Amino acid sequence: MNTITLPVTWEVCGFVKVEAQDIESAVEYFNKNSDHIPLPSKSDYVDSSFALTDKDSGFIELYNKGE
């Protein structure tokens, strides 16, 4: 039996606070600045979101080279 490394992803849901005049401005600010907004300190796993990142065996093989 071998141990194979598989790439996986999952989702979490949380909340962030931004300062803005209204909801539309807050959404616009978020969309323009999401790379610089810290991740929420509290988050919850999104049910059924755990999945393989890629099912291509050639891609998965890259994760297993040299192990």
PDB file with one MODEL, atoms N, CA, C and O in Angstrom:
MODEL        1
ATOM      1  N   MET A   1       0.853  -1.173   0.000  1.00  0.00           N
ATOM      2  CA  MET A   1       0.000   0.000   0.000  1.00  0.00           C
ATOM      3  C   MET A   1       0.906   1.245   0.000  1.00  0.00           C
ATOM      4  O   MET A   1       1.894   1.284   0.733  1.00  0.00           O
ATOM      5  N   ASN A   2       0.583   2.245  -0.802  1.00  0.00           N
ATOM      6  CA  ASN A   2       1.328   3.500  -0.883  1.00  0.00           C
ATOM      7  C   ASN A   2       0.563   4.633  -0.216  1.00  0.00           C
ATOM      8  O   ASN A   2      -0.662   4.582  -0.099  1.00  0.00           O
ATOM      9  N   THR A   3       1.284   5.645   0.216  1.00  0.00           N
ATOM     10  CA  THR A   3       0.656   6.872   0.704  1.00  0.00           C
ATOM     11  C   THR A   3       0.739   7.895  -0.417  1.00  0.00           C
ATOM     12  O   THR A   3       1.834   8.256  -0.847  1.00  0.00           O
ATOM     13  N   ILE A   4      -0.398   8.361  -0.889  1.00  0.00           N
ATOM     14  CA  ILE A   4      -0.481   9.293  -2.010  1.00  0.00           C
ATOM     15  C   ILE A   4      -0.945  10.655  -1.496  1.00  0.00           C
ATOM     16  O   ILE A   4      -1.915  10.747  -0.744  1.00  0.00           O
ATOM     17  N   THR A   5      -0.240  11.712  -1.911  1.00  0.00           N
ATOM     18  CA  THR A   5      -0.628  13.076  -1.557  1.00  0.00           C
ATOM     19  C   THR A   5      -1.636  13.590  -2.588  1.00  0.00           C
ATOM     20  O   THR A   5      -1.355  13.609  -3.786  1.00  0.00           O
ATOM     21  N   LEU A   6      -2.799  14.002  -2.116  1.00  0.00           N
ATOM     22  CA  LEU A   6      -3.843  14.546  -2.990  1.00  0.00           C
ATOM     23  C   LEU A   6      -4.059  16.032  -2.685  1.00  0.00           C
ATOM     24  O   LEU A   6      -4.116  16.405  -1.514  1.00  0.00           O
ATOM     25  N   PRO A   7      -4.181  16.891  -3.707  1.00  0.00           N
ATOM     26  CA  PRO A   7      -4.474  18.301  -3.472  1.00  0.00           C
ATOM     27  C   PRO A   7      -5.973  18.472  -3.190  1.00  0.00           C
ATOM     28  O   PRO A   7      -6.813  18.006  -3.959  1.00  0.00           O
ATOM     29  N   VAL A   8      -6.293  19.138  -2.089  1.00  0.00           N
ATOM     30  CA  VAL A   8      -7.696  19.342  -1.711  1.00  0.00           C
ATOM     31  C   VAL A   8      -7.974  20.820  -1.413  1.00  0.00           C
ATOM     32  O   VAL A   8      -7.065  21.591  -1.103  1.00  0.00           O
ATOM     33  N   THR A   9      -9.228  21.183  -1.513  1.00  0.00           N
ATOM     34  CA  THR A   9      -9.686  22.521  -1.141  1.00  0.00           C
ATOM     35  C   THR A   9     -10.964  22.386  -0.333  1.00  0.00           C
ATOM     36  O   THR A   9     -11.640  21.360  -0.389  1.00  0.00           O
ATOM     37  N   TRP A  10     -11.290  23.432   0.419  1.00  0.00           N
ATOM     38  CA  TRP A  10     -12.550  23.506   1.147  1.00  0.00           C
ATOM     39  C   TRP A  10     -12.876  24.966   1.359  1.00  0.00           C
ATOM     40  O   TRP A  10     -12.005  25.828   1.242  1.00  0.00           O
ATOM     41  N   GLU A  11     -14.122  25.243   1.670  1.00  0.00           N
ATOM     42  CA  GLU A  11     -14.566  26.615   1.872  1.00  0.00           C
ATOM     43  C   GLU A  11     -14.902  26.863   3.338  1.00  0.00           C
ATOM     44  O   GLU A  11     -15.337  25.968   4.062  1.00  0.00           O
ATOM     45  N   VAL A  12     -14.686  28.099   3.745  1.00  0.00           N
ATOM     46  CA  VAL A  12     -15.143  28.562   5.049  1.00  0.00           C
ATOM     47  C   VAL A  12     -15.940  29.836   4.842  1.00  0.00           C
ATOM     48  O   VAL A  12     -15.770  30.529   3.839  1.00  0.00           O
ATOM     49  N   CYS A  13     -16.788  30.136   5.770  1.00  0.00           N
ATOM     50  CA  CYS A  13     -17.626  31.334   5.716  1.00  0.00           C
ATOM     51  C   CYS A  13     -17.361  32.158   6.973  1.00  0.00           C
ATOM     52  O   CYS A  13     -17.316  31.615   8.077  1.00  0.00           O
ATOM     53  N   GLY A  14     -17.187  33.456   6.808  1.00  0.00           N
ATOM     54  CA  GLY A  14     -16.956  34.350   7.931  1.00  0.00           C
ATOM     55  C   GLY A  14     -17.447  35.742   7.596  1.00  0.00           C
ATOM     56  O   GLY A  14     -18.126  35.936   6.588  1.00  0.00           O
ATOM     57  N   PHE A  15     -17.114  36.705   8.422  1.00  0.00           N
ATOM     58  CA  PHE A  15     -17.552  38.088   8.232  1.00  0.00           C
ATOM     59  C   PHE A  15     -16.375  39.031   8.397  1.00  0.00           C
ATOM     60  O   PHE A  15     -15.505  38.814   9.240  1.00  0.00           O
ATOM     61  N   VAL A  16     -16.354  40.087   7.579  1.00  0.00           N
ATOM     62  CA  VAL A  16     -15.366  41.160   7.721  1.00  0.00           C
ATOM     63  C   VAL A  16     -16.132  42.476   7.849  1.00  0.00           C
ATOM     64  O   VAL A  16     -17.264  42.603   7.384  1.00  0.00           O
ATOM     65  N   LYS A  17     -15.492  43.441   8.483  1.00  0.00           N
ATOM     66  CA  LYS A  17     -16.090  44.767   8.626  1.00  0.00           C
ATOM     67  C   LYS A  17     -15.259  45.769   7.835  1.00  0.00           C
ATOM     68  O   LYS A  17     -14.030  45.767   7.906  1.00  0.00           O
ATOM     69  N   VAL A  18     -15.944  46.623   7.081  1.00  0.00           N
ATOM     70  CA  VAL A  18     -15.280  47.699   6.350  1.00  0.00           C
ATOM     71  C   VAL A  18     -16.028  48.995   6.627  1.00  0.00           C
ATOM     72  O   VAL A  18     -17.232  48.984   6.883  1.00  0.00           O
ATOM     73  N   GLU A  19     -15.316  50.100   6.575  1.00  0.00           N
ATOM     74  CA  GLU A  19     -15.947  51.399   6.756  1.00  0.00           C
ATOM     75  C   GLU A  19     -16.380  51.935   5.399  1.00  0.00           C
ATOM     76  O   GLU A  19     -15.586  51.983   4.459  1.00  0.00           O
ATOM     77  N   ALA A  20     -17.652  52.340   5.300  1.00  0.00           N
ATOM     78  CA  ALA A  20     -18.196  52.856   4.044  1.00  0.00           C
ATOM     79  C   ALA A  20     -19.460  53.650   4.333  1.00  0.00           C
ATOM     80  O   ALA A  20     -20.056  53.521   5.402  1.00  0.00           O
ATOM     81  N   GLN A  21     -19.864  54.475   3.369  1.00  0.00           N
ATOM     82  CA  GLN A  21     -21.068  55.290   3.503  1.00  0.00           C
ATOM     83  C   GLN A  21     -22.351  54.445   3.472  1.00  0.00           C
ATOM     84  O   GLN A  21     -23.319  54.750   4.167  1.00  0.00           O
ATOM     85  N   ASP A  22     -22.344  53.383   2.659  1.00  0.00           N
ATOM     86  CA  ASP A  22     -23.529  52.543   2.505  1.00  0.00           C
ATOM     87  C   ASP A  22     -23.103  51.152   2.038  1.00  0.00           C
ATOM     88  O   ASP A  22     -21.919  50.906   1.809  1.00  0.00           O
ATOM     89  N   ILE A  23     -24.054  50.262   1.902  1.00  0.00           N
ATOM     90  CA  ILE A  23     -23.760  48.876   1.529  1.00  0.00           C
ATOM     91  C   ILE A  23     -23.106  48.797   0.157  1.00  0.00           C
ATOM     92  O   ILE A  23     -22.141  48.054  -0.025  1.00  0.00           O
ATOM     93  N   GLU A  24     -23.614  49.549  -0.806  1.00  0.00           N
ATOM     94  CA  GLU A  24     -23.044  49.517  -2.147  1.00  0.00           C
ATOM     95  C   GLU A  24     -21.575  49.939  -2.127  1.00  0.00           C
ATOM     96  O   GLU A  24     -20.741  49.327  -2.794  1.00  0.00           O
ATOM     97  N   SER A  25     -21.263  50.976  -1.366  1.00  0.00           N
ATOM     98  CA  SER A  25     -19.880  51.441  -1.252  1.00  0.00           C
ATOM     99  C   SER A  25     -19.013  50.404  -0.541  1.00  0.00           C
ATOM    100  O   SER A  25     -17.845  50.225  -0.884  1.00  0.00           O
ATOM    101  N   ALA A  26     -19.585  49.727   0.442  1.00  0.00           N
ATOM    102  CA  ALA A  26     -18.848  48.690   1.159  1.00  0.00           C
ATOM    103  C   ALA A  26     -18.508  47.532   0.221  1.00  0.00           C
ATOM    104  O   ALA A  26     -17.392  47.014   0.248  1.00  0.00           O
ATOM    105  N   VAL A  27     -19.466  47.132  -0.602  1.00  0.00           N
ATOM    106  CA  VAL A  27     -19.234  46.052  -1.564  1.00  0.00           C
ATOM    107  C   VAL A  27     -18.178  46.480  -2.576  1.00  0.00           C
ATOM    108  O   VAL A  27     -17.288  45.695  -2.905  1.00  0.00           O
ATOM    109  N   GLU A  28     -18.259  47.687  -3.065  1.00  0.00           N
ATOM    110  CA  GLU A  28     -17.283  48.196  -4.023  1.00  0.00           C
ATOM    111  C   GLU A  28     -15.888  48.240  -3.397  1.00  0.00           C
ATOM    112  O   GLU A  28     -14.906  47.846  -4.026  1.00  0.00           O
ATOM    113  N   TYR A  29     -15.811  48.718  -2.164  1.00  0.00           N
ATOM    114  CA  TYR A  29     -14.534  48.765  -1.463  1.00  0.00           C
ATOM    115  C   TYR A  29     -13.957  47.351  -1.321  1.00  0.00           C
ATOM    116  O   TYR A  29     -12.775  47.123  -1.580  1.00  0.00           O
ATOM    117  N   PHE A  30     -14.802  46.417  -0.910  1.00  0.00           N
ATOM    118  CA  PHE A  30     -14.346  45.035  -0.748  1.00  0.00           C
ATOM    119  C   PHE A  30     -13.816  44.479  -2.064  1.00  0.00           C
ATOM    120  O   PHE A  30     -12.738  43.887  -2.104  1.00  0.00           O
ATOM    121  N   ASN A  31     -14.574  44.671  -3.139  1.00  0.00           N
ATOM    122  CA  ASN A  31     -14.171  44.132  -4.443  1.00  0.00           C
ATOM    123  C   ASN A  31     -12.836  44.696  -4.912  1.00  0.00           C
ATOM    124  O   ASN A  31     -12.062  43.987  -5.555  1.00  0.00           O
ATOM    125  N   LYS A  32     -12.555  45.942  -4.605  1.00  0.00           N
ATOM    126  CA  LYS A  32     -11.309  46.578  -5.027  1.00  0.00           C
ATOM    127  C   LYS A  32     -10.146  46.265  -4.090  1.00  0.00           C
ATOM    128  O   LYS A  32      -8.990  46.358  -4.502  1.00  0.00           O
ATOM    129  N   ASN A  33     -10.423  45.897  -2.847  1.00  0.00           N
ATOM    130  CA  ASN A  33      -9.383  45.748  -1.833  1.00  0.00           C
ATOM    131  C   ASN A  33      -9.313  44.381  -1.177  1.00  0.00           C
ATOM    132  O   ASN A  33      -8.627  44.229  -0.166  1.00  0.00           O
ATOM    133  N   SER A  34      -9.995  43.387  -1.713  1.00  0.00           N
ATOM    134  CA  SER A  34     -10.087  42.088  -1.029  1.00  0.00           C
ATOM    135  C   SER A  34      -8.722  41.441  -0.786  1.00  0.00           C
ATOM    136  O   SER A  34      -8.569  40.672   0.163  1.00  0.00           O
ATOM    137  N   ASP A  35      -7.736  41.738  -1.624  1.00  0.00           N
ATOM    138  CA  ASP A  35      -6.403  41.162  -1.415  1.00  0.00           C
ATOM    139  C   ASP A  35      -5.714  41.728  -0.176  1.00  0.00           C
ATOM    140  O   ASP A  35      -4.740  41.151   0.309  1.00  0.00           O
ATOM    141  N   HIS A  36      -6.209  42.845   0.336  1.00  0.00           N
ATOM    142  CA  HIS A  36      -5.564  43.516   1.466  1.00  0.00           C
ATOM    143  C   HIS A  36      -6.420  43.505   2.743  1.00  0.00           C
ATOM    144  O   HIS A  36      -6.018  44.056   3.769  1.00  0.00           O
ATOM    145  N   ILE A  37      -7.585  42.883   2.673  1.00  0.00           N
ATOM    146  CA  ILE A  37      -8.459  42.787   3.838  1.00  0.00           C
ATOM    147  C   ILE A  37      -8.112  41.492   4.578  1.00  0.00           C
ATOM    148  O   ILE A  37      -8.103  40.423   3.968  1.00  0.00           O
ATOM    149  N   PRO A  38      -7.826  41.571   5.876  1.00  0.00           N
ATOM    150  CA  PRO A  38      -7.470  40.360   6.619  1.00  0.00           C
ATOM    151  C   PRO A  38      -8.609  39.332   6.619  1.00  0.00           C
ATOM    152  O   PRO A  38      -9.789  39.682   6.628  1.00  0.00           O
ATOM    153  N   LEU A  39      -8.219  38.074   6.610  1.00  0.00           N
ATOM    154  CA  LEU A  39      -9.219  37.010   6.718  1.00  0.00           C
ATOM    155  C   LEU A  39      -9.906  37.103   8.077  1.00  0.00           C
ATOM    156  O   LEU A  39      -9.298  37.553   9.048  1.00  0.00           O
ATOM    157  N   PRO A  40     -11.157  36.685   8.153  1.00  0.00           N
ATOM    158  CA  PRO A  40     -11.859  36.713   9.437  1.00  0.00           C
ATOM    159  C   PRO A  40     -11.157  35.834  10.469  1.00  0.00           C
ATOM    160  O   PRO A  40     -10.636  34.769  10.136  1.00  0.00           O
ATOM    161  N   SER A  41     -11.145  36.285  11.720  1.00  0.00           N
ATOM    162  CA  SER A  41     -10.525  35.489  12.778  1.00  0.00           C
ATOM    163  C   SER A  41     -11.409  34.306  13.174  1.00  0.00           C
ATOM    164  O   SER A  41     -10.915  33.311  13.705  1.00  0.00           O
ATOM    165  N   LYS A  42     -12.697  34.411  12.920  1.00  0.00           N
ATOM    166  CA  LYS A  42     -13.631  33.322  13.211  1.00  0.00           C
ATOM    167  C   LYS A  42     -14.336  32.954  11.912  1.00  0.00           C
ATOM    168  O   LYS A  42     -14.855  33.820  11.208  1.00  0.00           O
ATOM    169  N   SER A  43     -14.350  31.671  11.606  1.00  0.00           N
ATOM    170  CA  SER A  43     -15.030  31.220  10.399  1.00  0.00           C
ATOM    171  C   SER A  43     -15.581  29.816  10.623  1.00  0.00           C
ATOM    172  O   SER A  43     -15.175  29.114  11.549  1.00  0.00           O
ATOM    173  N   ASP A  44     -16.499  29.427   9.771  1.00  0.00           N
ATOM    174  CA  ASP A  44     -17.127  28.120   9.863  1.00  0.00           C
ATOM    175  C   ASP A  44     -16.975  27.377   8.535  1.00  0.00           C
ATOM    176  O   ASP A  44     -17.076  27.973   7.462  1.00  0.00           O
ATOM    177  N   TYR A  45     -16.733  26.085   8.624  1.00  0.00           N
ATOM    178  CA  TYR A  45     -16.617  25.220   7.458  1.00  0.00           C
ATOM    179  C   TYR A  45     -17.940  25.204   6.701  1.00  0.00           C
ATOM    180  O   TYR A  45     -19.003  25.088   7.310  1.00  0.00           O
ATOM    181  N   VAL A  46     -17.877  25.322   5.365  1.00  0.00           N
ATOM    182  CA  VAL A  46     -19.072  25.233   4.524  1.00  0.00           C
ATOM    183  C   VAL A  46     -19.313  23.748   4.231  1.00  0.00           C
ATOM    184  O   VAL A  46     -18.497  23.087   3.588  1.00  0.00           O
ATOM    185  N   ASP A  47     -20.439  23.244   4.711  1.00  0.00           N
ATOM    186  CA  ASP A  47     -20.765  21.822   4.551  1.00  0.00           C
ATOM    187  C   ASP A  47     -20.609  21.361   3.110  1.00  0.00           C
ATOM    188  O   ASP A  47     -20.985  22.065   2.173  1.00  0.00           O
ATOM    189  N   SER A  48     -20.056  20.185   2.950  1.00  0.00           N
ATOM    190  CA  SER A  48     -19.893  19.495   1.664  1.00  0.00           C
ATOM    191  C   SER A  48     -18.939  20.200   0.702  1.00  0.00           C
ATOM    192  O   SER A  48     -18.968  19.925  -0.497  1.00  0.00           O
ATOM    193  N   SER A  49     -18.089  21.110   1.206  1.00  0.00           N
ATOM    194  CA  SER A  49     -17.176  21.823   0.307  1.00  0.00           C
ATOM    195  C   SER A  49     -15.823  21.136   0.155  1.00  0.00           C
ATOM    196  O   SER A  49     -15.034  21.540  -0.700  1.00  0.00           O
ATOM    197  N   PHE A  50     -15.528  20.114   0.951  1.00  0.00           N
ATOM    198  CA  PHE A  50     -14.249  19.413   0.894  1.00  0.00           C
ATOM    199  C   PHE A  50     -14.186  18.606  -0.399  1.00  0.00           C
ATOM    200  O   PHE A  50     -15.014  17.723  -0.623  1.00  0.00           O
ATOM    201  N   ALA A  51     -13.190  18.909  -1.264  1.00  0.00           N
ATOM    202  CA  ALA A  51     -13.123  18.252  -2.569  1.00  0.00           C
ATOM    203  C   ALA A  51     -11.685  18.210  -3.073  1.00  0.00           C
ATOM    204  O   ALA A  51     -10.819  18.946  -2.600  1.00  0.00           O
ATOM    205  N   LEU A  52     -11.456  17.335  -4.038  1.00  0.00           N
ATOM    206  CA  LEU A  52     -10.171  17.318  -4.716  1.00  0.00           C
ATOM    207  C   LEU A  52     -10.022  18.607  -5.515  1.00  0.00           C
ATOM    208  O   LEU A  52     -10.970  19.056  -6.159  1.00  0.00           O
ATOM    209  N   THR A  53      -8.837  19.197  -5.474  1.00  0.00           N
ATOM    210  CA  THR A  53      -8.575  20.400  -6.252  1.00  0.00           C
ATOM    211  C   THR A  53      -8.501  20.062  -7.734  1.00  0.00           C
ATOM    212  O   THR A  53      -8.945  20.837  -8.582  1.00  0.00           O
ATOM    213  N   ASP A  54      -7.944  18.912  -8.034  1.00  0.00           N
ATOM    214  CA  ASP A  54      -7.796  18.468  -9.415  1.00  0.00           C
ATOM    215  C   ASP A  54      -7.846  16.952  -9.440  1.00  0.00           C
ATOM    216  O   ASP A  54      -7.305  16.295  -8.551  1.00  0.00           O
ATOM    217  N   LYS A  55      -8.490  16.395 -10.452  1.00  0.00           N
ATOM    218  CA  LYS A  55      -8.602  14.942 -10.567  1.00  0.00           C
ATOM    219  C   LYS A  55      -7.651  14.377 -11.615  1.00  0.00           C
ATOM    220  O   LYS A  55      -7.619  13.165 -11.829  1.00  0.00           O
ATOM    221  N   ASP A  56      -6.872  15.241 -12.274  1.00  0.00           N
ATOM    222  CA  ASP A  56      -5.938  14.821 -13.305  1.00  0.00           C
ATOM    223  C   ASP A  56      -4.759  14.088 -12.682  1.00  0.00           C
ATOM    224  O   ASP A  56      -4.016  14.667 -11.889  1.00  0.00           O
ATOM    225  N   SER A  57      -4.581  12.816 -13.035  1.00  0.00           N
ATOM    226  CA  SER A  57      -3.534  12.011 -12.406  1.00  0.00           C
ATOM    227  C   SER A  57      -2.137  12.561 -12.695  1.00  0.00           C
ATOM    228  O   SER A  57      -1.246  12.436 -11.854  1.00  0.00           O
ATOM    229  N   GLY A  58      -1.929  13.164 -13.860  1.00  0.00           N
ATOM    230  CA  GLY A  58      -0.638  13.763 -14.170  1.00  0.00           C
ATOM    231  C   GLY A  58      -0.325  14.935 -13.256  1.00  0.00           C
ATOM    232  O   GLY A  58       0.816  15.103 -12.825  1.00  0.00           O
ATOM    233  N   PHE A  59      -1.322  15.738 -12.962  1.00  0.00           N
ATOM    234  CA  PHE A  59      -1.163  16.866 -12.047  1.00  0.00           C
ATOM    235  C   PHE A  59      -0.898  16.361 -10.628  1.00  0.00           C
ATOM    236  O   PHE A  59      -0.011  16.866  -9.939  1.00  0.00           O
ATOM    237  N   ILE A  60      -1.658  15.379 -10.202  1.00  0.00           N
ATOM    238  CA  ILE A  60      -1.489  14.817  -8.859  1.00  0.00           C
ATOM    239  C   ILE A  60      -0.107  14.179  -8.719  1.00  0.00           C
ATOM    240  O   ILE A  60       0.496  14.223  -7.646  1.00  0.00           O
ATOM    241  N   GLU A  61       0.384  13.596  -9.789  1.00  0.00           N
ATOM    242  CA  GLU A  61       1.709  12.973  -9.758  1.00  0.00           C
ATOM    243  C   GLU A  61       2.795  13.982  -9.388  1.00  0.00           C
ATOM    244  O   GLU A  61       3.781  13.623  -8.743  1.00  0.00           O
ATOM    245  N   LEU A  62       2.618  15.243  -9.793  1.00  0.00           N
ATOM    246  CA  LEU A  62       3.588  16.296  -9.447  1.00  0.00           C
ATOM    247  C   LEU A  62       3.729  16.469  -7.936  1.00  0.00           C
ATOM    248  O   LEU A  62       4.821  16.746  -7.439  1.00  0.00           O
ATOM    249  N   TYR A  63       2.628  16.306  -7.211  1.00  0.00           N
ATOM    250  CA  TYR A  63       2.654  16.431  -5.752  1.00  0.00           C
ATOM    251  C   TYR A  63       3.370  15.258  -5.081  1.00  0.00           C
ATOM    252  O   TYR A  63       3.751  15.336  -3.913  1.00  0.00           O
ATOM    253  N   ASN A  64       3.541  14.200  -5.815  1.00  0.00           N
ATOM    254  CA  ASN A  64       4.103  12.988  -5.233  1.00  0.00           C
ATOM    255  C   ASN A  64       5.528  12.692  -5.674  1.00  0.00           C
ATOM    256  O   ASN A  64       6.106  11.684  -5.267  1.00  0.00           O
ATOM    257  N   LYS A  65       6.098  13.555  -6.499  1.00  0.00           N
ATOM    258  CA  LYS A  65       7.494  13.361  -6.925  1.00  0.00           C
ATOM    259  C   LYS A  65       8.426  13.659  -5.767  1.00  0.00           C
ATOM    260  O   LYS A  65       8.254  14.648  -5.054  1.00  0.00           O
ATOM    261  N   GLY A  66       9.391  12.814  -5.588  1.00  0.00           N
ATOM    262  CA  GLY A  66      10.403  13.048  -4.569  1.00  0.00           C
ATOM    263  C   GLY A  66       9.970  12.685  -3.162  1.00  0.00           C
ATOM    264  O   GLY A  66      10.721  12.911  -2.214  1.00  0.00           O
ATOM    265  N   GLU A  67       8.796  12.137  -3.005  1.00  0.00           N
ATOM    266  CA  GLU A  67       8.360  11.741  -1.649  1.00  0.00           C
ATOM    267  C   GLU A  67       8.773  10.341  -1.337  1.00  0.00           C
ATOM    268  O   GLU A  67       8.492   9.843  -0.246  1.00  0.00           O
TER     269      GLU A  67
ENDMDL
END
